[in-house]
């Protein structure tokens, strides 16, 4: 997967899944710590990673290999690499 400039990809069609934990503030008050991850449809093997509490922020984009190197398992989000 090196045929794409990762930050030129259109992320508008990415469907994000959550992995939550940490529960800053207890979780019931809307402050649960959640990371969101989604597959970039037009680029197989590429994922967008964001913060559910900051939807205004552009997600970071990684290849499956980069996620693996960082210890992020897409299966934790119900996704496959």
N, CA, C and O atoms as a CHARMM CRD file, in Angstrom:
* protein
*
  324
    1    1 UNK  N      0.84700  -1.18300   0.00000 PROA 1      0.00000
    2    1 UNK  CA     0.00000   0.00000   0.00000 PROA 1      0.00000
    3    1 UNK  C      0.88300   1.23200   0.00000 PROA 1      0.00000
    4    1 UNK  O      1.15400   1.78600   1.06500 PROA 1      0.00000
    5    2 UNK  N      1.32100   1.66100  -1.11600 PROA 2      0.00000
    6    2 UNK  CA     2.08900   2.89300  -1.17700 PROA 2      0.00000
    7    2 UNK  C      1.67300   3.71200  -2.38700 PROA 2      0.00000
    8    2 UNK  O      2.35400   4.66500  -2.76300 PROA 2      0.00000
    9    3 UNK  N      0.55900   3.34100  -2.99300 PROA 3      0.00000
   10    3 UNK  CA     0.10100   4.00900  -4.20300 PROA 3      0.00000
   11    3 UNK  C     -0.67500   5.28900  -3.92500 PROA 3      0.00000
   12    3 UNK  O     -1.02300   6.01100  -4.85900 PROA 3      0.00000
   13    4 UNK  N     -0.95000   5.58100  -2.66700 PROA 4      0.00000
   14    4 UNK  CA    -1.76600   6.74200  -2.31300 PROA 4      0.00000
   15    4 UNK  C     -0.99100   7.68100  -1.40000 PROA 4      0.00000
   16    4 UNK  O     -0.19900   7.24300  -0.56600 PROA 4      0.00000
   17    5 UNK  N     -1.23000   8.98500  -1.57000 PROA 5      0.00000
   18    5 UNK  CA    -0.79700   9.94100  -0.56200 PROA 5      0.00000
   19    5 UNK  C     -1.88200   9.88700   0.50800 PROA 5      0.00000
   20    5 UNK  O     -3.00100  10.34500   0.27300 PROA 5      0.00000
   21    6 UNK  N     -1.57400   9.34200   1.65800 PROA 6      0.00000
   22    6 UNK  CA    -2.58500   9.06600   2.67300 PROA 6      0.00000
   23    6 UNK  C     -3.40900  10.28700   3.05300 PROA 6      0.00000
   24    6 UNK  O     -4.59300  10.15200   3.36200 PROA 6      0.00000
   25    7 UNK  N     -2.82000  11.46500   3.03900 PROA 7      0.00000
   26    7 UNK  CA    -3.55800  12.65200   3.46700 PROA 7      0.00000
   27    7 UNK  C     -4.27600  13.36400   2.32500 PROA 7      0.00000
   28    7 UNK  O     -4.88000  14.41700   2.52900 PROA 7      0.00000
   29    8 UNK  N     -4.21300  12.79100   1.12700 PROA 8      0.00000
   30    8 UNK  CA    -5.02400  13.29600   0.01700 PROA 8      0.00000
   31    8 UNK  C     -6.28000  12.46300  -0.17500 PROA 8      0.00000
   32    8 UNK  O     -7.10000  12.77800  -1.03800 PROA 8      0.00000
   33    9 UNK  N     -6.44700  11.41000   0.61000 PROA 9      0.00000
   34    9 UNK  CA    -7.60900  10.53100   0.47100 PROA 9      0.00000
   35    9 UNK  C     -8.87300  11.20000   1.00500 PROA 9      0.00000
   36    9 UNK  O     -8.83000  11.93800   1.99000 PROA 9      0.00000
   37   10 UNK  N     -9.99300  10.93300   0.34500 PROA 10     0.00000
   38   10 UNK  CA   -11.29800  11.43000   0.78300 PROA 10     0.00000
   39   10 UNK  C    -11.78600  10.54500   1.92600 PROA 10     0.00000
   40   10 UNK  O    -11.97700   9.34300   1.74100 PROA 10     0.00000
   41   11 UNK  N    -11.98800  11.12700   3.09600 PROA 11     0.00000
   42   11 UNK  CA   -12.42000  10.36400   4.26900 PROA 11     0.00000
   43   11 UNK  C    -13.91600  10.48500   4.53200 PROA 11     0.00000
   44   11 UNK  O    -14.40300  10.00700   5.55700 PROA 11     0.00000
   45   12 UNK  N    -14.64500  11.11300   3.62600 PROA 12     0.00000
   46   12 UNK  CA   -16.07200  11.36700   3.86300 PROA 12     0.00000
   47   12 UNK  C    -16.91300  10.09300   3.90700 PROA 12     0.00000
   48   12 UNK  O    -17.99600  10.09900   4.49200 PROA 12     0.00000
   49   13 UNK  N    -16.44600   9.01200   3.30700 PROA 13     0.00000
   50   13 UNK  CA   -17.20800   7.76300   3.28700 PROA 13     0.00000
   51   13 UNK  C    -16.74500   6.74900   4.34000 PROA 13     0.00000
   52   13 UNK  O    -17.25600   5.63000   4.39200 PROA 13     0.00000
   53   14 UNK  N    -15.79100   7.13600   5.16900 PROA 14     0.00000
   54   14 UNK  CA   -15.29000   6.22200   6.20300 PROA 14     0.00000
   55   14 UNK  C    -16.36700   6.01800   7.26400 PROA 14     0.00000
   56   14 UNK  O    -16.94800   6.97900   7.76900 PROA 14     0.00000
   57   15 UNK  N    -16.62300   4.76100   7.59200 PROA 15     0.00000
   58   15 UNK  CA   -17.54100   4.42400   8.69100 PROA 15     0.00000
   59   15 UNK  C    -16.68900   4.04100   9.89000 PROA 15     0.00000
   60   15 UNK  O    -15.96100   3.04900   9.86400 PROA 15     0.00000
   61   16 UNK  N    -16.79300   4.84000  10.93500 PROA 16     0.00000
   62   16 UNK  CA   -15.94100   4.65500  12.10200 PROA 16     0.00000
   63   16 UNK  C    -16.58900   3.73200  13.12800 PROA 16     0.00000
   64   16 UNK  O    -17.80100   3.76700  13.34000 PROA 16     0.00000
   65   17 UNK  N    -15.76100   2.90900  13.75800 PROA 17     0.00000
   66   17 UNK  CA   -16.15400   2.07300  14.89500 PROA 17     0.00000
   67   17 UNK  C    -15.37800   2.56800  16.10500 PROA 17     0.00000
   68   17 UNK  O    -14.27600   3.10100  15.97300 PROA 17     0.00000
   69   18 UNK  N    -15.97100   2.38500  17.30500 PROA 18     0.00000
   70   18 UNK  CA   -15.36200   2.87600  18.54400 PROA 18     0.00000
   71   18 UNK  C    -14.70300   1.76500  19.34800 PROA 18     0.00000
   72   18 UNK  O    -15.13700   0.61300  19.33700 PROA 18     0.00000
   73   19 UNK  N    -13.65200   2.14800  20.03600 PROA 19     0.00000
   74   19 UNK  CA   -13.07400   1.34100  21.10700 PROA 19     0.00000
   75   19 UNK  C    -12.92500   2.30700  22.27700 PROA 19     0.00000
   76   19 UNK  O    -12.19200   3.29100  22.18100 PROA 19     0.00000
   77   20 UNK  N    -13.60900   2.03200  23.36600 PROA 20     0.00000
   78   20 UNK  CA   -13.65200   2.96900  24.49300 PROA 20     0.00000
   79   20 UNK  C    -12.94200   2.39300  25.71100 PROA 20     0.00000
   80   20 UNK  O    -12.81100   1.17800  25.86500 PROA 20     0.00000
   81   21 UNK  N    -12.49900   3.28000  26.55100 PROA 21     0.00000
   82   21 UNK  CA   -11.86100   2.88400  27.79500 PROA 21     0.00000
   83   21 UNK  C    -11.32700   4.10900  28.49600 PROA 21     0.00000
   84   21 UNK  O    -11.20300   5.17700  27.89700 PROA 21     0.00000
   85   22 UNK  N    -11.01800   3.95500  29.74100 PROA 22     0.00000
   86   22 UNK  CA   -10.49400   5.07300  30.50600 PROA 22     0.00000
   87   22 UNK  C    -11.55900   5.78200  31.31400 PROA 22     0.00000
   88   22 UNK  O    -11.33100   6.15200  32.46600 PROA 22     0.00000
   89   23 UNK  N    -12.71800   5.97100  30.71400 PROA 23     0.00000
   90   23 UNK  CA   -13.87600   6.55900  31.38900 PROA 23     0.00000
   91   23 UNK  C    -13.54200   7.77900  32.22200 PROA 23     0.00000
   92   23 UNK  O    -13.86200   7.82700  33.40900 PROA 23     0.00000
   93   24 UNK  N    -12.90900   8.75600  31.62100 PROA 24     0.00000
   94   24 UNK  CA   -12.63900  10.00200  32.32700 PROA 24     0.00000
   95   24 UNK  C    -13.96300  10.62200  32.72900 PROA 24     0.00000
   96   24 UNK  O    -14.79400  10.91500  31.86900 PROA 24     0.00000
   97   25 UNK  N    -14.16900  10.82100  33.98700 PROA 25     0.00000
   98   25 UNK  CA   -15.41200  11.39600  34.46900 PROA 25     0.00000
   99   25 UNK  C    -16.50100  10.36800  34.68200 PROA 25     0.00000
  100   25 UNK  O    -17.63600  10.73500  34.98700 PROA 25     0.00000
  101   26 UNK  N    -16.19300   9.09300  34.53200 PROA 26     0.00000
  102   26 UNK  CA   -17.16800   8.05200  34.81700 PROA 26     0.00000
  103   26 UNK  C    -17.88000   7.48100  33.61600 PROA 26     0.00000
  104   26 UNK  O    -18.47500   6.40800  33.71800 PROA 26     0.00000
  105   27 UNK  N    -17.84600   8.15100  32.48700 PROA 27     0.00000
  106   27 UNK  CA   -18.46200   7.60700  31.29400 PROA 27     0.00000
  107   27 UNK  C    -19.92200   7.96400  31.11800 PROA 27     0.00000
  108   27 UNK  O    -20.38400   8.06900  29.98200 PROA 27     0.00000
  109   28 UNK  N    -20.67300   8.15700  32.20100 PROA 28     0.00000
  110   28 UNK  CA   -22.09000   8.47500  32.08300 PROA 28     0.00000
  111   28 UNK  C    -22.33300   9.93800  31.73900 PROA 28     0.00000
  112   28 UNK  O    -23.45000  10.31000  31.37800 PROA 28     0.00000
  113   29 UNK  N    -21.31500  10.76200  31.84400 PROA 29     0.00000
  114   29 UNK  CA   -21.49400  12.18900  31.57000 PROA 29     0.00000
  115   29 UNK  C    -21.02000  12.58200  30.17400 PROA 29     0.00000
  116   29 UNK  O    -20.83600  13.76500  29.88700 PROA 29     0.00000
  117   30 UNK  N    -20.82300  11.59500  29.31100 PROA 30     0.00000
  118   30 UNK  CA   -20.42500  11.87900  27.94100 PROA 30     0.00000
  119   30 UNK  C    -18.94600  12.10500  27.74000 PROA 30     0.00000
  120   30 UNK  O    -18.52500  12.50000  26.65300 PROA 30     0.00000
  121   31 UNK  N    -18.13800  11.85900  28.77800 PROA 31     0.00000
  122   31 UNK  CA   -16.70600  12.10800  28.63900 PROA 31     0.00000
  123   31 UNK  C    -15.89900  10.82200  28.51700 PROA 31     0.00000
  124   31 UNK  O    -14.68300  10.83800  28.70900 PROA 31     0.00000
  125   32 UNK  N    -16.55700   9.70600  28.19900 PROA 32     0.00000
  126   32 UNK  CA   -15.81500   8.46200  28.04500 PROA 32     0.00000
  127   32 UNK  C    -14.77100   8.62200  26.94400 PROA 32     0.00000
  128   32 UNK  O    -15.04100   9.21500  25.89900 PROA 32     0.00000
  129   33 UNK  N    -13.59300   8.09500  27.18600 PROA 33     0.00000
  130   33 UNK  CA   -12.49800   8.19800  26.24500 PROA 33     0.00000
  131   33 UNK  C    -12.67900   7.16900  25.14200 PROA 33     0.00000
  132   33 UNK  O    -12.61800   5.96800  25.40500 PROA 33     0.00000
  133   34 UNK  N    -12.89900   7.61400  23.91500 PROA 34     0.00000
  134   34 UNK  CA   -13.10600   6.69700  22.79300 PROA 34     0.00000
  135   34 UNK  C    -12.21600   7.07200  21.61500 PROA 34     0.00000
  136   34 UNK  O    -12.10100   8.23800  21.23800 PROA 34     0.00000
  137   35 UNK  N    -11.60500   6.06200  21.05700 PROA 35     0.00000
  138   35 UNK  CA   -10.86400   6.19700  19.81300 PROA 35     0.00000
  139   35 UNK  C    -11.75200   5.59800  18.74000 PROA 35     0.00000
  140   35 UNK  O    -12.39700   4.57400  18.96600 PROA 35     0.00000
  141   36 UNK  N    -11.79100   6.22700  17.57000 PROA 36     0.00000
  142   36 UNK  CA   -12.57800   5.69800  16.46400 PROA 36     0.00000
  143   36 UNK  C    -11.64200   5.31300  15.32700 PROA 36     0.00000
  144   36 UNK  O    -10.65800   6.00100  15.05300 PROA 36     0.00000
  145   37 UNK  N    -11.96500   4.20300  14.67300 PROA 37     0.00000
  146   37 UNK  CA   -11.14200   3.69700  13.58500 PROA 37     0.00000
  147   37 UNK  C    -12.05700   3.22900  12.47200 PROA 37     0.00000
  148   37 UNK  O    -13.08600   2.60400  12.72700 PROA 37     0.00000
  149   38 UNK  N    -11.68900   3.52700  11.25300 PROA 38     0.00000
  150   38 UNK  CA   -12.47100   3.08500  10.10800 PROA 38     0.00000
  151   38 UNK  C    -11.58600   2.79900   8.91000 PROA 38     0.00000
  152   38 UNK  O    -10.50400   3.36700   8.76500 PROA 38     0.00000
  153   39 UNK  N    -12.06800   1.90700   8.05400 PROA 39     0.00000
  154   39 UNK  CA   -11.36900   1.56400   6.81600 PROA 39     0.00000
  155   39 UNK  C    -11.64000   2.66600   5.79100 PROA 39     0.00000
  156   39 UNK  O    -12.77200   3.13300   5.66500 PROA 39     0.00000
  157   40 UNK  N    -10.61400   3.07800   5.06800 PROA 40     0.00000
  158   40 UNK  CA   -10.78000   4.04500   3.98300 PROA 40     0.00000
  159   40 UNK  C    -11.17400   3.24800   2.73900 PROA 40     0.00000
  160   40 UNK  O    -10.34300   2.52400   2.19000 PROA 40     0.00000
  161   41 UNK  N    -12.43400   3.36700   2.27900 PROA 41     0.00000
  162   41 UNK  CA   -12.95700   2.48000   1.23300 PROA 41     0.00000
  163   41 UNK  C    -12.16300   2.46200  -0.06900 PROA 41     0.00000
  164   41 UNK  O    -12.01000   1.39900  -0.67000 PROA 41     0.00000
  165   42 UNK  N    -11.66000   3.59000  -0.51600 PROA 42     0.00000
  166   42 UNK  CA   -10.97500   3.61900  -1.80900 PROA 42     0.00000
  167   42 UNK  C     -9.50000   3.24400  -1.71800 PROA 42     0.00000
  168   42 UNK  O     -8.78800   3.29000  -2.72100 PROA 42     0.00000
  169   43 UNK  N     -9.03600   2.87500  -0.52800 PROA 43     0.00000
  170   43 UNK  CA    -7.62500   2.53800  -0.34500 PROA 43     0.00000
  171   43 UNK  C     -7.50500   1.30900   0.55400 PROA 43     0.00000
  172   43 UNK  O     -7.36200   1.45300   1.76800 PROA 43     0.00000
  173   44 UNK  N     -7.55800   0.11500  -0.01200 PROA 44     0.00000
  174   44 UNK  CA    -7.45600  -1.10200   0.80400 PROA 44     0.00000
  175   44 UNK  C     -6.20000  -1.09200   1.67700 PROA 44     0.00000
  176   44 UNK  O     -5.11300  -0.73100   1.22700 PROA 44     0.00000
  177   45 UNK  N     -6.37900  -1.49700   2.93500 PROA 45     0.00000
  178   45 UNK  CA    -5.25300  -1.54400   3.85600 PROA 45     0.00000
  179   45 UNK  C     -4.92400  -0.21200   4.50000 PROA 45     0.00000
  180   45 UNK  O     -3.87300  -0.06600   5.12400 PROA 45     0.00000
  181   46 UNK  N     -5.82100   0.77300   4.35300 PROA 46     0.00000
  182   46 UNK  CA    -5.60500   2.09300   4.95000 PROA 46     0.00000
  183   46 UNK  C     -6.74000   2.37800   5.92600 PROA 46     0.00000
  184   46 UNK  O     -7.90500   2.09600   5.64200 PROA 46     0.00000
  185   47 UNK  N     -6.38600   2.94000   7.07800 PROA 47     0.00000
  186   47 UNK  CA    -7.34900   3.21500   8.14200 PROA 47     0.00000
  187   47 UNK  C     -7.26700   4.67600   8.56400 PROA 47     0.00000
  188   47 UNK  O     -6.20200   5.29200   8.51300 PROA 47     0.00000
  189   48 UNK  N     -8.41000   5.22200   8.98200 PROA 48     0.00000
  190   48 UNK  CA    -8.46800   6.56500   9.56500 PROA 48     0.00000
  191   48 UNK  C     -8.72100   6.40400  11.06100 PROA 48     0.00000
  192   48 UNK  O     -9.59400   5.63300  11.46000 PROA 48     0.00000
  193   49 UNK  N     -7.97100   7.11700  11.88600 PROA 49     0.00000
  194   49 UNK  CA    -8.03100   7.02000  13.34000 PROA 49     0.00000
  195   49 UNK  C     -8.35400   8.39500  13.90900 PROA 49     0.00000
  196   49 UNK  O     -7.66400   9.37300  13.62200 PROA 49     0.00000
  197   50 UNK  N     -9.41100   8.46300  14.72200 PROA 50     0.00000
  198   50 UNK  CA    -9.81600   9.74900  15.27200 PROA 50     0.00000
  199   50 UNK  C    -10.23700   9.65500  16.72700 PROA 50     0.00000
  200   50 UNK  O    -10.10200   8.60900  17.36300 PROA 50     0.00000
  201   51 UNK  N    -10.74900  10.76400  17.24400 PROA 51     0.00000
  202   51 UNK  CA   -11.18500  10.89300  18.63200 PROA 51     0.00000
  203   51 UNK  C    -12.66800  11.23200  18.62100 PROA 51     0.00000
  204   51 UNK  O    -13.06400  12.25300  18.05800 PROA 51     0.00000
  205   52 UNK  N    -13.49100  10.39100  19.23400 PROA 52     0.00000
  206   52 UNK  CA   -14.94000  10.60500  19.20900 PROA 52     0.00000
  207   52 UNK  C    -15.35400  11.90800  19.88800 PROA 52     0.00000
  208   52 UNK  O    -16.40800  12.46100  19.57300 PROA 52     0.00000
  209   53 UNK  N    -14.53400  12.40400  20.81700 PROA 53     0.00000
  210   53 UNK  CA   -14.86100  13.65200  21.50800 PROA 53     0.00000
  211   53 UNK  C    -14.46800  14.88400  20.70200 PROA 53     0.00000
  212   53 UNK  O    -14.85300  16.00200  21.04500 PROA 53     0.00000
  213   54 UNK  N    -13.71100  14.68400  19.64300 PROA 54     0.00000
  214   54 UNK  CA   -13.23500  15.80600  18.82200 PROA 54     0.00000
  215   54 UNK  C    -13.56600  15.55700  17.34500 PROA 54     0.00000
  216   54 UNK  O    -12.65800  15.48700  16.51800 PROA 54     0.00000
  217   55 UNK  N    -14.85000  15.42500  17.00600 PROA 55     0.00000
  218   55 UNK  CA   -15.21700  15.13200  15.61700 PROA 55     0.00000
  219   55 UNK  C    -14.83000  16.24700  14.64200 PROA 55     0.00000
  220   55 UNK  O    -14.80000  16.02800  13.43100 PROA 55     0.00000
  221   56 UNK  N    -14.53700  17.43300  15.16100 PROA 56     0.00000
  222   56 UNK  CA   -14.11600  18.54800  14.31600 PROA 56     0.00000
  223   56 UNK  C    -12.67100  18.41100  13.85100 PROA 56     0.00000
  224   56 UNK  O    -12.24100  19.11300  12.93500 PROA 56     0.00000
  225   57 UNK  N    -11.93000  17.51800  14.47400 PROA 57     0.00000
  226   57 UNK  CA   -10.51900  17.30900  14.12100 PROA 57     0.00000
  227   57 UNK  C    -10.39800  16.26700  13.01800 PROA 57     0.00000
  228   57 UNK  O    -11.07800  15.24100  13.04400 PROA 57     0.00000
  229   58 UNK  N     -9.53500  16.53500  12.06000 PROA 58     0.00000
  230   58 UNK  CA    -9.29400  15.59700  10.96100 PROA 58     0.00000
  231   58 UNK  C     -8.63900  14.33200  11.52100 PROA 58     0.00000
  232   58 UNK  O     -7.67800  14.42500  12.28500 PROA 58     0.00000
  233   59 UNK  N     -9.14800  13.15300  11.15200 PROA 59     0.00000
  234   59 UNK  CA    -8.52200  11.91400  11.62500 PROA 59     0.00000
  235   59 UNK  C     -7.10500  11.75800  11.06000 PROA 59     0.00000
  236   59 UNK  O     -6.77000  12.31300  10.01400 PROA 59     0.00000
  237   60 UNK  N     -6.30400  11.00500  11.76500 PROA 60     0.00000
  238   60 UNK  CA    -4.98700  10.61800  11.27000 PROA 60     0.00000
  239   60 UNK  C     -5.17500   9.39900  10.37800 PROA 60     0.00000
  240   60 UNK  O     -6.11300   8.62700  10.57800 PROA 60     0.00000
  241   61 UNK  N     -4.30200   9.21800   9.40500 PROA 61     0.00000
  242   61 UNK  CA    -4.44300   8.13000   8.44400 PROA 61     0.00000
  243   61 UNK  C     -3.19500   7.25500   8.50800 PROA 61     0.00000
  244   61 UNK  O     -2.06800   7.75000   8.50500 PROA 61     0.00000
  245   62 UNK  N     -3.42400   5.92800   8.56600 PROA 62     0.00000
  246   62 UNK  CA    -2.33900   4.96200   8.70800 PROA 62     0.00000
  247   62 UNK  C     -2.56400   3.76600   7.80200 PROA 62     0.00000
  248   62 UNK  O     -3.70200   3.41700   7.48900 PROA 62     0.00000
  249   63 UNK  N     -1.47600   3.14100   7.38300 PROA 63     0.00000
  250   63 UNK  CA    -1.58600   1.84200   6.72000 PROA 63     0.00000
  251   63 UNK  C     -1.77100   0.77600   7.80000 PROA 63     0.00000
  252   63 UNK  O     -1.51400   1.02700   8.97800 PROA 63     0.00000
  253   64 UNK  N     -2.21300  -0.40400   7.39600 PROA 64     0.00000
  254   64 UNK  CA    -2.36700  -1.50800   8.34100 PROA 64     0.00000
  255   64 UNK  C     -1.02900  -1.83200   9.00100 PROA 64     0.00000
  256   64 UNK  O     -0.98100  -2.16500  10.18500 PROA 64     0.00000
  257   65 UNK  N      0.05000  -1.73500   8.23800 PROA 65     0.00000
  258   65 UNK  CA     1.37900  -2.01400   8.78500 PROA 65     0.00000
  259   65 UNK  C      1.75600  -0.99700   9.86200 PROA 65     0.00000
  260   65 UNK  O      2.32700  -1.35900  10.89100 PROA 65     0.00000
  261   66 UNK  N      1.44100   0.25500   9.62700 PROA 66     0.00000
  262   66 UNK  CA     1.74100   1.29100  10.62400 PROA 66     0.00000
  263   66 UNK  C      0.92800   1.09000  11.89600 PROA 66     0.00000
  264   66 UNK  O      1.44300   1.27400  12.99900 PROA 66     0.00000
  265   67 UNK  N     -0.35300   0.70800  11.74700 PROA 67     0.00000
  266   67 UNK  CA    -1.16800   0.42700  12.93300 PROA 67     0.00000
  267   67 UNK  C     -0.57100  -0.72300  13.73100 PROA 67     0.00000
  268   67 UNK  O     -0.48500  -0.65700  14.95800 PROA 67     0.00000
  269   68 UNK  N     -0.15600  -1.77900  13.03200 PROA 68     0.00000
  270   68 UNK  CA     0.42900  -2.94000  13.70800 PROA 68     0.00000
  271   68 UNK  C      1.69600  -2.53800  14.46400 PROA 68     0.00000
  272   68 UNK  O      1.91000  -2.97500  15.59400 PROA 68     0.00000
  273   69 UNK  N      2.53000  -1.71100  13.84500 PROA 69     0.00000
  274   69 UNK  CA     3.76000  -1.24500  14.50200 PROA 69     0.00000
  275   69 UNK  C      3.45000  -0.43800  15.75900 PROA 69     0.00000
  276   69 UNK  O      4.22600  -0.45300  16.71400 PROA 69     0.00000
  277   70 UNK  N      2.32300   0.26300  15.76000 PROA 70     0.00000
  278   70 UNK  CA     1.92200   1.07300  16.91500 PROA 70     0.00000
  279   70 UNK  C      1.13900   0.26400  17.94400 PROA 70     0.00000
  280   70 UNK  O      0.77200   0.78800  18.99600 PROA 70     0.00000
  281   71 UNK  N      0.88300  -1.00900  17.64800 PROA 71     0.00000
  282   71 UNK  CA     0.15900  -1.86300  18.58600 PROA 71     0.00000
  283   71 UNK  C     -1.34800  -1.70600  18.52700 PROA 71     0.00000
  284   71 UNK  O     -2.04700  -2.11700  19.45400 PROA 71     0.00000
  285   72 UNK  N     -1.86200  -1.11900  17.45300 PROA 72     0.00000
  286   72 UNK  CA    -3.30900  -0.94800  17.29000 PROA 72     0.00000
  287   72 UNK  C     -3.84100  -2.10900  16.46400 PROA 72     0.00000
  288   72 UNK  O     -3.40200  -2.32900  15.33500 PROA 72     0.00000
  289   73 UNK  N     -4.79100  -2.85200  17.03100 PROA 73     0.00000
  290   73 UNK  CA    -5.38300  -4.00400  16.35800 PROA 73     0.00000
  291   73 UNK  C     -6.77000  -3.63000  15.85100 PROA 73     0.00000
  292   73 UNK  O     -7.66700  -3.38100  16.65700 PROA 73     0.00000
  293   74 UNK  N     -6.97100  -3.58300  14.53000 PROA 74     0.00000
  294   74 UNK  CA    -8.29200  -3.25000  13.99300 PROA 74     0.00000
  295   74 UNK  C     -9.40500  -4.17100  14.49900 PROA 74     0.00000
  296   74 UNK  O    -10.56700  -3.76600  14.53300 PROA 74     0.00000
  297   75 UNK  N     -9.06800  -5.39100  14.88900 PROA 75     0.00000
  298   75 UNK  CA   -10.07800  -6.31900  15.41300 PROA 75     0.00000
  299   75 UNK  C    -10.71100  -5.77100  16.69100 PROA 75     0.00000
  300   75 UNK  O    -11.86500  -6.08300  16.98500 PROA 75     0.00000
  301   76 UNK  N     -9.98900  -4.97300  17.44400 PROA 76     0.00000
  302   76 UNK  CA   -10.52600  -4.34900  18.67000 PROA 76     0.00000
  303   76 UNK  C    -11.70000  -3.43000  18.34500 PROA 76     0.00000
  304   76 UNK  O    -12.52500  -3.12400  19.20700 PROA 76     0.00000
  305   77 UNK  N    -11.76100  -2.99400  17.08500 PROA 77     0.00000
  306   77 UNK  CA   -12.81300  -2.10400  16.60100 PROA 77     0.00000
  307   77 UNK  C    -13.83600  -2.85200  15.74200 PROA 77     0.00000
  308   77 UNK  O    -14.72500  -2.23900  15.15200 PROA 77     0.00000
  309   78 UNK  N    -13.70400  -4.18600  15.67500 PROA 78     0.00000
  310   78 UNK  CA   -14.59400  -4.96700  14.82700 PROA 78     0.00000
  311   78 UNK  C    -14.23900  -4.88300  13.35600 PROA 78     0.00000
  312   78 UNK  O    -15.08800  -5.12200  12.49800 PROA 78     0.00000
  313   79 UNK  N    -12.98400  -4.54300  13.05300 PROA 79     0.00000
  314   79 UNK  CA   -12.52100  -4.39600  11.67500 PROA 79     0.00000
  315   79 UNK  C    -11.42100  -5.40500  11.39400 PROA 79     0.00000
  316   79 UNK  O    -10.80800  -5.93800  12.31800 PROA 79     0.00000
  317   80 UNK  N    -11.17100  -5.66600  10.11500 PROA 80     0.00000
  318   80 UNK  CA   -10.04600  -6.53100   9.76100 PROA 80     0.00000
  319   80 UNK  C     -9.04900  -5.73900   8.92900 PROA 80     0.00000
  320   80 UNK  O     -9.41300  -4.82200   8.19200 PROA 80     0.00000
  321   81 UNK  N     -7.79200  -6.11300   9.06500 PROA 81     0.00000
  322   81 UNK  CA    -6.72200  -5.39100   8.36400 PROA 81     0.00000
  323   81 UNK  C     -6.61500  -5.79700   6.91700 PROA 81     0.00000
  324   81 UNK  O     -5.76400  -5.28100   6.19300 PROA 81     0.00000
